[in-house]
Amino acid sequence: MARREAHWRLRVLEMMRDELLREVRGHGLSDQALAAIGHQVARRQQDPYELVPRLVNQLLRL
């Protein structure tokens, strides 16, 4: 039973992550915005470890 519970705990977490990402994408995190972010991070203009929490905070305020 413990293995089954662990499986479903991880699966529910994955499902939540997928749903949250869908919601976020629907509120302004478009493919264009992600491309710009990727460009900035690749060029070291943005630190992803600082950027991601900032983006999450902005999106949670919507």
PyMOL CGO cylinders between C-alpha atoms (Angstrom):
from pymol import cmd
from pymol.cgo import CYLINDER

trace = [
    CYLINDER, 0.00, 0.00, 0.00, 2.87, 2.42, 0.78, 0.3, 1, 1, 1, 1, 1, 1,
    CYLINDER, 2.87, 2.42, 0.78, 4.24, 2.09, -2.75, 0.3, 1, 1, 1, 1, 1, 1,
    CYLINDER, 4.24, 2.09, -2.75, 0.82, 2.84, -4.24, 0.3, 1, 1, 1, 1, 1, 1,
    CYLINDER, 0.82, 2.84, -4.24, 0.42, 5.88, -1.98, 0.3, 1, 1, 1, 1, 1, 1,
    CYLINDER, 0.42, 5.88, -1.98, 3.87, 7.16, -2.94, 0.3, 1, 1, 1, 1, 1, 1,
    CYLINDER, 3.87, 7.16, -2.94, 3.02, 6.70, -6.62, 0.3, 1, 1, 1, 1, 1, 1,
    CYLINDER, 3.02, 6.70, -6.62, -0.20, 8.70, -6.28, 0.3, 1, 1, 1, 1, 1, 1,
    CYLINDER, -0.20, 8.70, -6.28, 1.45, 11.39, -4.20, 0.3, 1, 1, 1, 1, 1, 1,
    CYLINDER, 1.45, 11.39, -4.20, 3.94, 11.98, -7.01, 0.3, 1, 1, 1, 1, 1, 1,
    CYLINDER, 3.94, 11.98, -7.01, 1.28, 11.70, -9.70, 0.3, 1, 1, 1, 1, 1, 1,
    CYLINDER, 1.28, 11.70, -9.70, -0.99, 14.26, -8.00, 0.3, 1, 1, 1, 1, 1, 1,
    CYLINDER, -0.99, 14.26, -8.00, 2.00, 16.59, -7.66, 0.3, 1, 1, 1, 1, 1, 1,
    CYLINDER, 2.00, 16.59, -7.66, 2.74, 16.20, -11.39, 0.3, 1, 1, 1, 1, 1, 1,
    CYLINDER, 2.74, 16.20, -11.39, -0.90, 16.87, -12.23, 0.3, 1, 1, 1, 1, 1, 1,
    CYLINDER, -0.90, 16.87, -12.23, -0.89, 20.00, -10.07, 0.3, 1, 1, 1, 1, 1, 1,
    CYLINDER, -0.89, 20.00, -10.07, 2.31, 21.22, -11.72, 0.3, 1, 1, 1, 1, 1, 1,
    CYLINDER, 2.31, 21.22, -11.72, 0.81, 20.69, -15.18, 0.3, 1, 1, 1, 1, 1, 1,
    CYLINDER, 0.81, 20.69, -15.18, -2.41, 22.51, -14.27, 0.3, 1, 1, 1, 1, 1, 1,
    CYLINDER, -2.41, 22.51, -14.27, -0.54, 25.41, -12.67, 0.3, 1, 1, 1, 1, 1, 1,
    CYLINDER, -0.54, 25.41, -12.67, 1.65, 25.75, -15.76, 0.3, 1, 1, 1, 1, 1, 1,
    CYLINDER, 1.65, 25.75, -15.76, -1.46, 25.81, -17.97, 0.3, 1, 1, 1, 1, 1, 1,
    CYLINDER, -1.46, 25.81, -17.97, -2.95, 28.57, -15.83, 0.3, 1, 1, 1, 1, 1, 1,
    CYLINDER, -2.95, 28.57, -15.83, 0.28, 30.59, -15.86, 0.3, 1, 1, 1, 1, 1, 1,
    CYLINDER, 0.28, 30.59, -15.86, 0.61, 30.27, -19.62, 0.3, 1, 1, 1, 1, 1, 1,
    CYLINDER, 0.61, 30.27, -19.62, -2.93, 31.59, -19.93, 0.3, 1, 1, 1, 1, 1, 1,
    CYLINDER, -2.93, 31.59, -19.93, -2.03, 34.70, -17.94, 0.3, 1, 1, 1, 1, 1, 1,
    CYLINDER, -2.03, 34.70, -17.94, 0.82, 36.20, -19.89, 0.3, 1, 1, 1, 1, 1, 1,
    CYLINDER, 0.82, 36.20, -19.89, 3.64, 33.68, -20.01, 0.3, 1, 1, 1, 1, 1, 1,
    CYLINDER, 3.64, 33.68, -20.01, 3.41, 33.20, -23.76, 0.3, 1, 1, 1, 1, 1, 1,
    CYLINDER, 3.41, 33.20, -23.76, 5.84, 31.40, -26.03, 0.3, 1, 1, 1, 1, 1, 1,
    CYLINDER, 5.84, 31.40, -26.03, 7.23, 34.81, -27.01, 0.3, 1, 1, 1, 1, 1, 1,
    CYLINDER, 7.23, 34.81, -27.01, 7.75, 35.78, -23.38, 0.3, 1, 1, 1, 1, 1, 1,
    CYLINDER, 7.75, 35.78, -23.38, 9.46, 32.45, -22.67, 0.3, 1, 1, 1, 1, 1, 1,
    CYLINDER, 9.46, 32.45, -22.67, 11.68, 32.91, -25.72, 0.3, 1, 1, 1, 1, 1, 1,
    CYLINDER, 11.68, 32.91, -25.72, 12.71, 36.36, -24.49, 0.3, 1, 1, 1, 1, 1, 1,
    CYLINDER, 12.71, 36.36, -24.49, 13.42, 34.98, -21.03, 0.3, 1, 1, 1, 1, 1, 1,
    CYLINDER, 13.42, 34.98, -21.03, 15.48, 32.14, -22.51, 0.3, 1, 1, 1, 1, 1, 1,
    CYLINDER, 15.48, 32.14, -22.51, 17.42, 34.65, -24.58, 0.3, 1, 1, 1, 1, 1, 1,
    CYLINDER, 17.42, 34.65, -24.58, 18.16, 36.83, -21.54, 0.3, 1, 1, 1, 1, 1, 1,
    CYLINDER, 18.16, 36.83, -21.54, 19.21, 33.90, -19.38, 0.3, 1, 1, 1, 1, 1, 1,
    CYLINDER, 19.21, 33.90, -19.38, 21.43, 32.43, -22.11, 0.3, 1, 1, 1, 1, 1, 1,
    CYLINDER, 21.43, 32.43, -22.11, 23.16, 35.79, -22.49, 0.3, 1, 1, 1, 1, 1, 1,
    CYLINDER, 23.16, 35.79, -22.49, 23.54, 36.03, -18.72, 0.3, 1, 1, 1, 1, 1, 1,
    CYLINDER, 23.54, 36.03, -18.72, 21.41, 39.17, -18.63, 0.3, 1, 1, 1, 1, 1, 1,
    CYLINDER, 21.41, 39.17, -18.63, 19.11, 37.47, -16.11, 0.3, 1, 1, 1, 1, 1, 1,
    CYLINDER, 19.11, 37.47, -16.11, 19.85, 35.01, -13.34, 0.3, 1, 1, 1, 1, 1, 1,
    CYLINDER, 19.85, 35.01, -13.34, 17.20, 32.25, -13.55, 0.3, 1, 1, 1, 1, 1, 1,
    CYLINDER, 17.20, 32.25, -13.55, 17.43, 31.61, -9.80, 0.3, 1, 1, 1, 1, 1, 1,
    CYLINDER, 17.43, 31.61, -9.80, 16.42, 35.22, -9.15, 0.3, 1, 1, 1, 1, 1, 1,
    CYLINDER, 16.42, 35.22, -9.15, 14.09, 35.54, -12.12, 0.3, 1, 1, 1, 1, 1, 1,
    CYLINDER, 14.09, 35.54, -12.12, 11.84, 32.55, -11.45, 0.3, 1, 1, 1, 1, 1, 1,
    CYLINDER, 11.84, 32.55, -11.45, 10.74, 33.53, -7.92, 0.3, 1, 1, 1, 1, 1, 1,
    CYLINDER, 10.74, 33.53, -7.92, 10.08, 37.07, -9.17, 0.3, 1, 1, 1, 1, 1, 1,
    CYLINDER, 10.08, 37.07, -9.17, 7.95, 35.75, -12.06, 0.3, 1, 1, 1, 1, 1, 1,
    CYLINDER, 7.95, 35.75, -12.06, 6.02, 33.45, -9.73, 0.3, 1, 1, 1, 1, 1, 1,
    CYLINDER, 6.02, 33.45, -9.73, 5.32, 36.33, -7.33, 0.3, 1, 1, 1, 1, 1, 1,
    CYLINDER, 5.32, 36.33, -7.33, 4.08, 38.51, -10.19, 0.3, 1, 1, 1, 1, 1, 1,
    CYLINDER, 4.08, 38.51, -10.19, 1.82, 35.80, -11.54, 0.3, 1, 1, 1, 1, 1, 1,
    CYLINDER, 1.82, 35.80, -11.54, 0.37, 34.97, -8.13, 0.3, 1, 1, 1, 1, 1, 1,
    CYLINDER, 0.37, 34.97, -8.13, -0.72, 38.59, -7.73, 0.3, 1, 1, 1, 1, 1, 1,
    CYLINDER, -0.72, 38.59, -7.73, -2.97, 38.38, -10.82, 0.3, 1, 1, 1, 1, 1, 1,
]
cmd.load_cgo(trace, "trace")
